[in-house]
Amino acid sequence: MDKLNLGGDYYQHFLNSAQYPYTNEERHCIESTVSKLNSFKTKGDHPGMLLGKIQSGKTKTFMAIIGLAFDNNYDVSVILTKGTKALSKQTFQRVHQEFKPFCDADDVLVYDIMQMPQTLVGYELKKKIILIVKKQKDNLDRLVELFSKKYPTLAQKKVLLIDDEADYASVGFKRNNGEIDANLTAVKLENLRSFVPSAAFLQVTATPYSLYLQPENTEIRGEEFKPVKPAFTELVPVNDAYVGSSYYFDDAEENSAASHLYQPLTLAELTALKKPDGRRFKIDDVLTSSAITGLRSAFVSFIVGGAIRQLQALKAGEGNQKFSFLIHTEVAKATHQWQEQVVLRLGEEVTKAANDNTSLFNSLVKEAYDNLAKSVALSGYFMPPISQVIERCRQALVDGELLVTTVNSEKEIESLLDETGQLKLRTPLNIFIGGQILDRGITIGRLIGFYYGRRPGRYQQDTVLQHSRMYGYRPKEDLAVTRFYTEPAIYAAMRSMHESDVALREAIEKNPEQSVVFIQRAQDGSVIPCSPNKILLTDTTTLRPHKRLLPVGFQTEKKTKTLTVTKEIDTLLATFQPSGAGKDPFKIPTSAAHQLLSLCERVIKMEESEGYTFDWQSVHSAIDYLDKRSSTPGEIWCLWLTNRNNRRLASIGSHTKYVATPDTATTEGRTARDTAKDTPMLMLFRQNGEEEKGWQGAPFYWPLVWAPANTPVAIYANQTNDQQN
């Protein structure tokens, strides 16, 4: 292979003019990708893979990849975008911006495939060409026609195809009236390959599930389609300024600013915000109604958070600061209109209260101020005095610095984009309501509040994570005043996605060739391999070393029933450990572990109406799966601890409603790490269950299953497509 030309005009332009300079790690990723595109035979079912994280700078990376490719004999680049006008427009503007000197010098032509001149003459065909193509039938048909019929000379050039935001739509299969149908993009790319012999394929994604969630070789309508497997995988590096799901879910468990991010909503509130219903909520009571406590808190917190950041910026001698807040709970336009009415009325009433300087206004601001002060203090930033914050909030509201915008159509989105393709922040405080606006790829600046309630019957991994728009490079000062409002069931689903995301990404990083284990419970109760394309990723249990599986968010049964079951567990445990409970683990038969777990389940009532659920079946399956891999199959470790006094409800100001840690990392966690090397451990915490702690006044056992140190990454399907259908 020829040595890569790193000194060409295009690549040097990117290195020398980037707003955020390319790091050594980013340069290595770019250069390695182009080098591998040259040396590996990539094609539609065997592309190169650029794996980043949501909002992590993937576009910045692949723009430089195009530049370096142009310096190394590539003449045409095709960028496939998700099928929305807003995103293709944003991509078009971004390409023009990145290649501006070359566009101005007439060295590079950039076209939307649907808006090209009727004819390109020989003079133009000799230039470097970048085509923006939406992943829609008309766009893809025109692309194939361009190379196969209209300009066959283009087909003889070196072409780099980049599938941006590659997901299941690009590489997967779908059911059409019960029959499997190959998704459009995969078919068209296979077709294009036959006309463009020197095409290189690169997929760019933050959701690698599409690599796994596909059938094996499949014949569809007489044609064979192979699963898309990457020829190579390059990981887009992220720096310390990146805020991803780890911040929201892993860091949130520690005593940090992240632990104050999540603010739970009730299902009743989300229902009240679906449509007008005077029995649930009267709009005249917008300032005081308990039906919309979360929305009112979110609204005021956004105003107060913006005020705090503006006062911090003033103290630091920085310029005018603008911030955004997103409300996304439903796709229905009627719901957006109702929510706009509620938020506008809320704005009017809060502004009126601010203008009159009422005690209610001051108490609303103080409540939000006290909440935000905790995370600002933990972050170590300056916290303006409450008097200044109240005055800044009052001034912002009275002077009309708050703007509420509802976005329902692509036309509305386009009118909201600035010259760079980002959402335009017209005022210091911008609230956006809608669904389409959250489509993946659209960049939203200075987001410090997110009210999320979209709960489809079947979550899609990439859709939910992308819709949340919470991730990206964010100023740490903004994070300190950022709040994320959602219902516990949605939060749990997002955490489940985060865990499977981390597991899959780690597996790819360590060994791209080594597959992740997908398992499910068979009808006879055994644990068997599961076809990955059947998995619903938001209904999974991810197993990895030291994973804790335990119920959180529950009440116990009535006193008499609970006491009876607890005595039964006491008796059973005493048969295996006659000396009684203590800090030393002991072995019990795996069958007994199942029996103990089932007894615990009889008295634990999950708060399902609030969105708290626990899949007991998946824990039984996890024990069986881990036990099979143990050096002593048929028995597992047990840790029996008594006289525990955990509260039911978490302390005021906590990021969660219910206590989630009957164990501690330093005590029981250390014991499990030291003992459970290749065998799982069942921890049983005998809680005293006192009424003053929020329980029913009877002792009960809180179970926890600990995955051993040598656990292979496995994703257990609590439910599969077959089961759902």
DABEL-V548279 format. One record per residue. N is the residue number from 0. SS is DSSP state (H for helix, E for strand, C for the rest). PSI is psi in degrees with one decimal (* if undefined). OMEGA is omega in radians with two decimals (* if undefined). Layout:
N|SS|PSI|OMEGA, N|SS|PSI|OMEGA
This chain:
0|C|137.2|3.11, 1|C|148.2|3.12, 2|C|142.2|-3.11, 3|C|134.6|3.05, 4|C|107.5|-3.11, 5|C|-3.6|-3.06, 6|C|11.4|-3.11, 7|C|162.5|-3.06, 8|H|-39.9|-3.05, 9|H|-52.6|-3.09, 10|H|-40.7|3.14, 11|H|-34.8|3.07, 12|H|-45.5|-3.14, 13|H|-43.0|-3.11, 14|H|-34.5|-3.02, 15|H|-18.7|-3.01, 16|H|5.8|-3.10, 17|C|135.5|3.10, 18|C|-41.4|3.04, 19|C|105.4|-3.00, 20|C|144.6|3.10, 21|C|129.9|3.11, 22|C|167.8|3.08, 23|H|-37.9|3.14, 24|H|-40.3|3.12, 25|H|-40.8|3.12, 26|H|-41.4|3.13, 27|H|-41.3|3.12, 28|H|-46.0|-3.13, 29|H|-50.1|-3.07, 30|H|-38.9|3.12, 31|H|-38.6|-3.14, 32|H|-49.1|-3.13, 33|H|-39.6|3.10, 34|H|-43.9|-3.12, 35|H|-33.5|3.07, 36|H|-32.3|3.11, 37|H|-34.5|-3.01, 38|H|-25.3|3.12, 39|C|145.8|3.06, 40|C|100.0|-3.12, 41|C|147.5|3.10, 42|E|-177.6|-3.04, 43|C|-39.9|-3.13, 44|C|9.4|-3.11, 45|E|58.8|-3.04, 46|C|165.5|2.86, 47|E|152.1|-3.10, 48|E|123.3|3.03, 49|E|106.4|-3.02, 50|E|113.4|3.12, 51|C|-158.9|3.03, 52|C|163.1|-3.09, 53|C|126.3|3.12, 54|C|38.0|-3.02, 55|C|6.3|-3.14, 56|C|25.4|3.13, 57|H|-39.2|-3.11, 58|H|-44.5|3.09, 59|H|-40.0|-3.11, 60|H|-47.2|-3.06, 61|H|-20.8|3.01, 62|H|-44.0|3.11, 63|H|-30.6|3.07, 64|H|-41.5|3.08, 65|H|-45.2|3.13, 66|H|-48.0|-3.14, 67|H|-35.9|3.09, 68|H|-40.9|3.10, 69|H|-34.5|3.09, 70|H|-12.5|-3.07, 71|C|47.1|2.92, 72|C|7.6|2.97, 73|C|141.0|-3.10, 74|C|-23.2|-3.07, 75|E|138.4|3.00, 76|E|134.1|3.09, 77|E|123.6|3.11, 78|E|115.1|3.11, 79|E|122.7|-3.12, 80|E|161.8|3.06, 81|C|151.0|-2.94, 82|C|57.2|3.00, 83|C|145.7|3.13, 84|H|-38.9|-3.09, 85|H|-43.6|-3.10, 86|H|-38.4|3.11, 87|H|-35.6|3.08, 88|H|-43.3|3.12, 89|H|-42.5|3.13, 90|H|-43.8|3.13, 91|H|-46.9|-3.13, 92|H|-38.6|3.14, 93|H|-43.5|3.13, 94|H|-46.0|3.11, 95|H|-42.7|-3.13, 96|H|-45.9|-3.09, 97|H|-35.2|-3.08, 98|C|21.2|-3.00, 99|H|-49.5|-3.12, 100|H|-34.9|-3.10, 101|H|-31.8|3.05, 102|H|-43.0|3.13, 103|H|-34.5|-3.12, 104|C|1.5|3.13, 105|C|28.1|3.09, 106|C|-24.5|-3.11, 107|E|133.6|3.05, 108|E|131.5|3.12, 109|E|125.2|-3.11, 110|E|143.5|2.80, 111|E|128.5|-3.03, 112|H|-27.9|-3.10, 113|H|-2.7|-3.11, 114|H|33.5|3.13, 115|C|157.2|3.00, 116|C|155.7|-3.11, 117|C|-37.8|-3.10, 118|C|139.1|2.96, 119|C|129.1|-3.13, 120|C|171.8|-3.06, 121|H|-38.0|3.13, 122|H|-41.2|-3.11, 123|H|-35.5|-3.10, 124|H|-15.5|3.11, 125|C|-12.3|-3.10, 126|C|170.5|2.98, 127|E|136.5|-3.07, 128|E|133.7|3.05, 129|E|123.7|-3.12, 130|E|131.7|3.06, 131|E|121.5|-3.03, 132|E|121.6|3.07, 133|E|148.1|3.13, 134|C|66.7|3.11, 135|C|156.7|-3.01, 136|H|-46.3|-3.09, 137|H|-40.1|3.11, 138|H|-47.2|-3.08, 139|H|-36.2|3.07, 140|H|-43.1|-3.14, 141|H|-36.2|3.11, 142|H|-47.0|3.13, 143|H|-42.8|3.14, 144|H|-38.1|-3.12, 145|H|-46.6|-3.10, 146|H|-35.1|-3.01, 147|H|-32.4|-3.03, 148|H|-49.6|-2.94, 149|H|-47.6|-3.10, 150|C|74.1|-3.11, 151|H|-22.7|3.10, 152|H|-32.1|3.09, 153|H|-34.5|-3.08, 154|H|-18.7|3.14, 155|C|-6.3|-3.14, 156|C|168.1|3.04, 157|C|123.2|-3.04, 158|E|133.0|3.06, 159|E|114.2|3.08, 160|E|124.2|3.13, 161|E|116.9|3.10, 162|E|98.4|-3.09, 163|C|140.4|-3.07, 164|C|45.3|3.09, 165|C|127.6|3.13, 166|C|-159.2|-3.09, 167|H|-29.7|-3.13, 168|H|-26.9|-3.08, 169|H|-37.3|-2.94, 170|H|-7.1|-2.95, 171|C|-163.2|-3.12, 172|E|153.0|-3.14, 173|E|163.4|3.09, 174|E|130.4|3.11, 175|E|110.0|-3.05, 176|C|42.1|3.08, 177|C|-11.8|-3.14, 178|E|143.0|3.11, 179|E|134.3|3.14, 180|E|131.3|3.12, 181|E|135.2|-3.12, 182|C|148.4|-2.92, 183|H|-49.3|-3.01, 184|H|-42.9|-3.13, 185|H|-42.0|-3.12, 186|H|-47.5|-3.10, 187|H|-37.8|3.13, 188|H|-37.0|3.06, 189|H|-41.4|-3.13, 190|H|-44.7|-3.10, 191|H|-35.3|-3.08, 192|H|-35.6|-3.08, 193|C|-20.6|-3.14, 194|C|-21.2|-3.05, 195|C|86.9|-3.04, 196|C|-27.1|-3.09, 197|C|34.2|3.13, 198|E|138.1|3.02, 199|E|140.2|-3.07, 200|E|129.5|3.09, 201|E|123.1|3.06, 202|E|136.0|-3.14, 203|E|123.0|-3.08, 204|E|158.8|3.00, 205|C|-5.4|-3.11, 206|C|95.7|-3.01, 207|C|7.7|-3.04, 208|H|-28.5|-3.13, 209|H|-25.7|3.10, 210|H|-31.5|-3.05, 211|H|-35.4|-2.96, 212|C|61.4|3.12, 213|C|152.6|3.03, 214|C|165.5|3.00, 215|C|-169.5|-3.12, 216|C|125.4|-3.02, 217|E|133.8|3.07, 218|E|122.3|-3.11, 219|E|117.0|-3.13, 220|C|45.0|3.05, 221|C|-6.6|3.12, 222|E|142.4|-3.14, 223|E|131.0|3.06, 224|E|132.2|-3.12, 225|C|152.6|3.05, 226|C|143.5|3.13, 227|C|117.5|3.09, 228|C|132.4|-3.07, 229|C|141.1|3.02, 230|C|-33.7|3.06, 231|E|161.4|3.11, 232|E|126.9|3.02, 233|E|134.5|-3.13, 234|E|126.9|3.09, 235|C|120.4|-3.13, 236|C|147.8|3.05, 237|C|144.2|-3.13, 238|C|-176.9|-3.01, 239|C|-19.9|-3.11, 240|C|-10.3|-3.10, 241|E|136.1|3.10, 242|E|111.9|-3.12, 243|C|-163.3|-3.06, 244|H|-25.8|3.12, 245|H|-36.6|3.13, 246|H|-40.3|-3.07, 247|H|-29.5|-3.01, 248|H|-39.1|3.12, 249|H|-52.6|-3.11, 250|H|-26.8|-3.09, 251|H|-15.4|-3.14, 252|H|-9.7|-3.11, 253|C|169.5|3.10, 254|C|76.3|-3.08, 255|C|176.5|3.09, 256|H|-34.4|-3.12, 257|H|-26.7|-3.12, 258|H|-10.2|3.13, 259|H|0.2|-3.10, 260|C|-54.5|-3.00, 261|E|127.4|3.09, 262|E|112.8|-3.04, 263|E|142.6|3.04, 264|E|161.4|3.06, 265|C|153.3|3.08, 266|H|-32.7|3.13, 267|H|-39.1|3.13, 268|H|-44.6|3.14, 269|H|-35.6|3.09, 270|H|-41.2|3.13, 271|H|-25.9|-3.11, 272|C|6.1|3.10, 273|C|-43.7|-3.10, 274|C|159.2|3.13, 275|C|130.5|3.09, 276|E|101.2|-3.05, 277|C|-20.8|3.12, 278|C|-28.5|-3.13, 279|C|-42.8|-3.02, 280|E|128.4|3.07, 281|C|125.9|-3.04, 282|H|-24.5|3.09, 283|H|-20.9|-3.12, 284|H|24.3|-3.00, 285|C|-29.5|-3.10, 286|C|-18.0|-3.01, 287|C|-15.8|-3.04, 288|C|134.9|3.09, 289|H|-10.7|-3.11, 290|H|-25.6|-3.11, 291|H|39.1|-3.13, 292|H|-42.9|-3.09, 293|H|-45.4|-3.14, 294|H|-44.0|3.13, 295|H|-43.8|3.11, 296|H|-42.3|3.14, 297|H|-43.6|-3.14, 298|H|-51.6|-3.10, 299|H|-38.3|3.13, 300|H|-36.7|3.10, 301|H|-45.2|3.12, 302|H|-46.4|-3.10, 303|H|-42.0|3.11, 304|H|-42.1|3.08, 305|H|-41.0|3.13, 306|H|-43.5|3.13, 307|H|-45.7|-3.13, 308|H|-37.3|3.13, 309|H|-39.0|3.11, 310|H|-35.7|3.06, 311|H|-43.0|3.14, 312|H|-39.6|3.11, 313|H|-44.0|3.14, 314|H|-34.0|-3.11, 315|C|-0.8|3.14, 316|C|25.2|3.13, 317|C|166.7|-3.06, 318|C|-166.6|-3.11, 319|C|136.2|-3.10, 320|C|134.4|3.09, 321|C|142.7|-3.05, 322|E|162.7|-3.12, 323|E|156.0|3.13, 324|E|134.8|-3.07, 325|E|137.3|3.04, 326|E|117.5|-3.12, 327|E|100.4|-3.12, 328|C|-24.9|-3.07, 329|C|163.1|3.07, 330|C|-14.8|-3.06, 331|C|132.5|-3.14, 332|H|-36.5|-3.14, 333|H|-37.0|3.10, 334|H|-41.9|3.13, 335|H|-40.6|-3.13, 336|H|-41.3|3.12, 337|H|-44.0|3.14, 338|H|-36.3|3.09, 339|H|-42.4|3.09, 340|H|-45.9|-3.09, 341|H|-46.5|-3.09, 342|H|-40.6|3.10, 343|H|-42.6|3.12, 344|H|-40.2|3.09, 345|H|-43.5|3.11, 346|H|-42.7|3.13, 347|H|-46.9|-3.07, 348|H|-39.8|3.12, 349|H|-38.8|3.11, 350|H|-42.8|3.11, 351|H|-44.0|3.13, 352|H|-35.3|3.12, 353|H|-42.4|-3.13, 354|H|-36.4|3.14, 355|C|-4.2|3.14, 356|C|48.7|-3.08, 357|C|161.0|3.11, 358|H|-30.8|3.12, 359|H|-43.4|3.10, 360|H|-47.4|-3.13, 361|H|-37.6|-3.13, 362|H|-36.2|3.08, 363|H|-45.4|3.13, 364|H|-42.4|-3.11, 365|H|-39.4|3.13, 366|H|-45.5|3.11, 367|H|-40.4|3.13, 368|H|-46.5|-3.12, 369|H|-38.3|3.12, 370|H|-46.5|-3.11, 371|H|-29.2|-3.10, 372|H|-32.4|-3.12, 373|H|-47.6|-3.11, 374|H|-32.3|3.08, 375|H|-42.6|3.13, 376|H|-43.1|3.13, 377|H|-26.2|3.12, 378|H|-13.7|3.09, 379|C|24.9|-3.12, 380|C|162.4|3.10, 381|C|131.8|3.09, 382|C|111.7|-3.13, 383|C|149.9|3.12, 384|C|151.6|-3.07, 385|H|-36.5|-3.11, 386|H|-41.5|3.12, 387|H|-38.8|-3.12, 388|H|-42.9|3.10, 389|H|-44.6|-3.12, 390|H|-40.9|3.14, 391|H|-40.7|3.10, 392|H|-45.4|3.14, 393|H|-45.8|-3.12, 394|H|-43.6|-3.12, 395|H|-42.0|-3.11, 396|H|-47.2|-3.09, 397|H|-35.1|-3.11, 398|C|2.8|3.08, 399|C|37.8|3.13, 400|C|-4.2|-3.13, 401|E|131.2|3.12, 402|E|127.3|3.11, 403|E|124.6|-3.09, 404|E|131.0|3.05, 405|E|134.3|-3.09, 406|E|117.3|-3.10, 407|C|-17.6|-3.03, 408|C|162.5|3.10, 409|H|-34.7|3.13, 410|H|-43.0|3.13, 411|H|-38.9|3.13, 412|H|-47.2|-3.11, 413|H|-39.1|-3.12, 414|H|-16.6|-3.11, 415|H|-9.9|-3.09, 416|E|141.9|3.06, 417|C|-172.5|-3.05, 418|C|-17.8|3.12, 419|C|-1.7|-3.13, 420|C|4.6|3.08, 421|C|161.4|3.04, 422|E|132.4|-3.11, 423|C|126.4|3.05, 424|C|103.2|-3.00, 425|C|-29.0|-3.07, 426|C|171.3|3.12, 427|C|-28.7|-3.10, 428|E|112.1|-3.04, 429|E|121.3|3.07, 430|E|125.2|3.12, 431|E|133.3|3.10, 432|E|134.2|3.07, 433|E|-170.3|-3.13, 434|C|-54.9|-3.10, 435|H|-31.9|-3.08, 436|H|-23.7|-3.07, 437|H|11.1|-3.13, 438|C|147.4|-3.05, 439|C|142.9|3.06, 440|C|-32.0|3.12, 441|C|124.2|-3.05, 442|C|133.4|-3.13, 443|C|117.7|-3.04, 444|C|152.1|2.97, 445|C|46.3|3.13, 446|E|117.2|3.13, 447|E|3.7|3.09, 448|E|136.2|-3.13, 449|E|121.7|-3.13, 450|E|103.3|-2.95, 451|E|125.5|-3.12, 452|C|12.5|-3.09, 453|C|118.9|-3.06, 454|C|76.3|3.14, 455|C|156.7|-3.14, 456|C|-33.3|3.12, 457|C|109.5|-3.12, 458|C|142.9|2.96, 459|C|129.9|-3.04, 460|H|-58.0|-3.03, 461|H|-33.3|-3.09, 462|H|-48.7|-3.09, 463|H|-45.4|-3.11, 464|H|-38.9|-3.13, 465|H|-40.4|-3.12, 466|H|-31.4|-3.04, 467|H|-25.6|3.03, 468|C|25.5|-3.04, 469|C|-12.5|-2.97, 470|C|159.7|3.10, 471|E|-171.6|3.11, 472|E|113.8|-3.01, 473|C|139.2|3.03, 474|C|133.4|-3.12, 475|H|-31.5|3.12, 476|H|-35.9|3.09, 477|H|-39.4|-3.11, 478|H|-34.2|-3.09, 479|C|-23.6|3.12, 480|C|13.9|-3.13, 481|C|139.5|3.07, 482|E|143.8|-3.12, 483|E|115.6|-3.06, 484|E|121.9|3.05, 485|E|171.3|-3.12, 486|E|146.9|-3.07, 487|H|-37.8|-3.13, 488|H|-38.6|3.11, 489|H|-42.0|3.11, 490|H|-41.8|3.13, 491|H|-40.1|3.11, 492|H|-40.3|3.13, 493|H|-37.0|3.08, 494|H|-41.3|3.11, 495|H|-43.1|3.09, 496|H|-43.8|3.13, 497|H|-43.9|-3.10, 498|H|-42.3|3.11, 499|H|-33.5|3.08, 500|H|-48.7|-3.14, 501|H|-43.8|-3.11, 502|H|-45.7|-3.14, 503|H|-41.8|-3.12, 504|H|-42.7|3.12, 505|H|-39.5|3.13, 506|H|-41.3|3.13, 507|H|-41.1|-3.14, 508|H|-42.9|-3.07, 509|H|-44.7|-3.09, 510|C|97.1|-3.09, 511|C|-22.9|-3.11, 512|C|-22.0|-3.06, 513|C|126.1|-3.07, 514|C|153.8|3.02, 515|C|143.7|-3.12, 516|E|127.1|3.03, 517|E|126.8|-3.06, 518|E|157.4|3.06, 519|E|167.6|3.12, 520|E|126.6|3.12, 521|C|169.2|-3.11, 522|C|-30.2|-3.14, 523|C|4.1|3.09, 524|C|-10.6|3.14, 525|C|160.3|3.11, 526|E|124.2|-3.06, 527|E|162.0|3.06, 528|E|150.1|-3.10, 529|C|136.4|3.06, 530|C|121.0|-3.01, 531|H|-33.0|-3.07, 532|H|-5.4|3.09, 533|H|-8.4|-2.98, 534|E|137.7|2.94, 535|C|108.5|-2.91, 536|C|-19.3|3.11, 537|C|-2.1|3.10, 538|C|58.9|-3.09, 539|E|162.5|2.97, 540|E|118.3|-3.14, 541|E|126.7|3.09, 542|E|131.0|3.07, 543|C|170.5|-3.10, 544|C|134.7|3.05, 545|C|21.1|3.08, 546|C|135.2|3.10, 547|E|129.5|3.09, 548|E|115.2|-3.10, 549|C|152.4|3.07, 550|C|140.8|3.09, 551|C|134.7|3.13, 552|C|66.2|-3.07, 553|E|165.9|2.94, 554|E|160.3|3.11, 555|E|167.0|3.07, 556|C|175.4|3.12, 557|C|159.3|-2.98, 558|H|-49.2|-3.04, 559|H|-47.9|-3.12, 560|H|-43.5|-3.11, 561|H|-44.0|-3.12, 562|H|-40.8|3.14, 563|H|-47.2|-3.13, 564|H|-40.1|-3.13, 565|H|-41.6|3.11, 566|H|-36.4|3.12, 567|H|-41.9|3.11, 568|H|-42.2|3.09, 569|H|-47.9|-3.09, 570|H|-44.0|-3.12, 571|H|-44.2|3.14, 572|H|-36.5|-3.12, 573|H|-25.1|3.11, 574|H|-25.8|3.12, 575|H|-24.1|-3.12, 576|C|77.7|-3.07, 577|C|-25.5|-3.12, 578|C|-10.0|3.08, 579|C|-176.1|-3.09, 580|C|155.7|3.12, 581|C|179.6|-3.04, 582|C|-2.8|-3.13, 583|C|127.7|3.12, 584|C|157.4|3.08, 585|E|161.7|-3.10, 586|E|142.7|3.02, 587|E|155.5|3.07, 588|E|144.9|3.12, 589|H|-35.8|3.11, 590|H|-36.2|3.11, 591|H|-35.1|3.10, 592|H|-42.9|3.09, 593|H|-41.5|-3.14, 594|H|-44.1|3.14, 595|H|-42.1|-3.14, 596|H|-40.9|3.13, 597|H|-36.5|3.08, 598|H|-43.2|3.09, 599|H|-41.7|-3.09, 600|H|-30.7|-3.08, 601|H|-25.5|-3.09, 602|H|-5.2|-3.14, 603|E|117.6|-3.14, 604|E|108.3|-3.13, 605|E|144.0|3.12, 606|C|69.2|-3.02, 607|H|-31.3|3.14, 608|H|-21.8|3.11, 609|H|2.2|3.10, 610|C|7.0|-3.14, 611|C|118.3|3.13, 612|C|164.6|3.08, 613|C|127.1|-3.12, 614|C|92.1|-3.12, 615|H|-37.6|-3.11, 616|H|-39.6|-3.12, 617|H|-31.0|3.13, 618|H|-40.9|3.04, 619|H|-43.6|3.14, 620|H|-40.0|3.13, 621|H|-42.7|3.12, 622|H|-46.4|-3.14, 623|H|-44.3|-3.12, 624|H|-46.1|-3.12, 625|H|-35.0|3.13, 626|H|-39.0|-3.14, 627|H|-31.9|-3.09, 628|C|-3.4|-3.08, 629|C|156.1|3.05, 630|C|-14.8|3.11, 631|C|66.0|-3.11, 632|C|143.9|-3.13, 633|C|-12.0|3.06, 634|E|146.7|3.14, 635|E|169.2|3.12, 636|E|150.9|3.05, 637|E|136.4|3.06, 638|E|117.7|-3.03, 639|E|113.1|-3.08, 640|E|137.5|-3.07, 641|E|176.7|3.08, 642|E|44.0|3.12, 643|E|148.7|-3.05, 644|C|43.0|3.10, 645|C|141.8|3.00, 646|C|159.6|3.06, 647|C|-46.2|-3.11, 648|E|142.4|3.11, 649|C|163.4|-3.12, 650|C|154.7|3.13, 651|C|133.7|-3.13, 652|C|-8.5|3.11, 653|C|156.7|-3.12, 654|C|-7.5|-3.13, 655|C|155.0|-3.09, 656|C|-39.3|-3.04, 657|E|147.5|3.05, 658|C|134.9|-3.06, 659|C|7.2|-3.02, 660|C|84.2|3.00, 661|C|-17.7|3.13, 662|C|169.9|2.99, 663|C|145.7|-3.11, 664|C|-32.9|-3.05, 665|C|-24.1|-3.10, 666|C|-78.2|-3.11, 667|H|-36.5|3.10, 668|H|-42.0|3.13, 669|H|-42.5|3.11, 670|H|-45.5|-3.12, 671|H|-42.2|3.13, 672|H|-40.0|-3.11, 673|H|-29.1|-3.01, 674|H|-48.8|-3.01, 675|C|78.9|-3.13, 676|C|-49.4|3.14, 677|C|8.3|-3.12, 678|C|133.2|-3.12, 679|C|163.7|3.13, 680|E|134.2|3.01, 681|E|115.1|3.07, 682|E|134.3|3.12, 683|E|111.7|-3.10, 684|E|109.6|3.13, 685|E|102.6|-3.13, 686|E|142.6|3.09, 687|C|-24.2|3.00, 688|C|37.4|-3.07, 689|C|148.6|-3.11, 690|H|-37.1|-3.14, 691|H|-14.5|3.06, 692|H|0.7|3.09, 693|C|0.0|-3.10, 694|C|-167.0|-3.05, 695|C|4.8|3.09, 696|C|17.1|3.10, 697|C|143.4|3.11, 698|C|148.4|3.11, 699|E|166.6|3.13, 700|E|129.8|3.07, 701|E|111.4|-3.05, 702|E|152.9|3.07, 703|E|127.8|3.07, 704|E|130.9|-3.08, 705|E|123.4|3.12, 706|C|136.4|-3.07, 707|C|170.0|-3.04, 708|C|-32.3|-3.05, 709|C|19.2|-3.13, 710|C|124.5|3.05, 711|C|152.4|3.11, 712|C|122.5|-3.14, 713|E|142.8|3.10, 714|E|114.3|-3.09, 715|E|126.2|-3.14, 716|E|107.1|3.03, 717|C|-31.4|3.13, 718|C|145.9|3.11, 719|E|169.5|3.10, 720|H|-41.5|-3.12, 721|H|-42.2|-3.13, 722|H|-36.8|-3.10, 723|H|-40.8|-3.13, 724|C|*|*
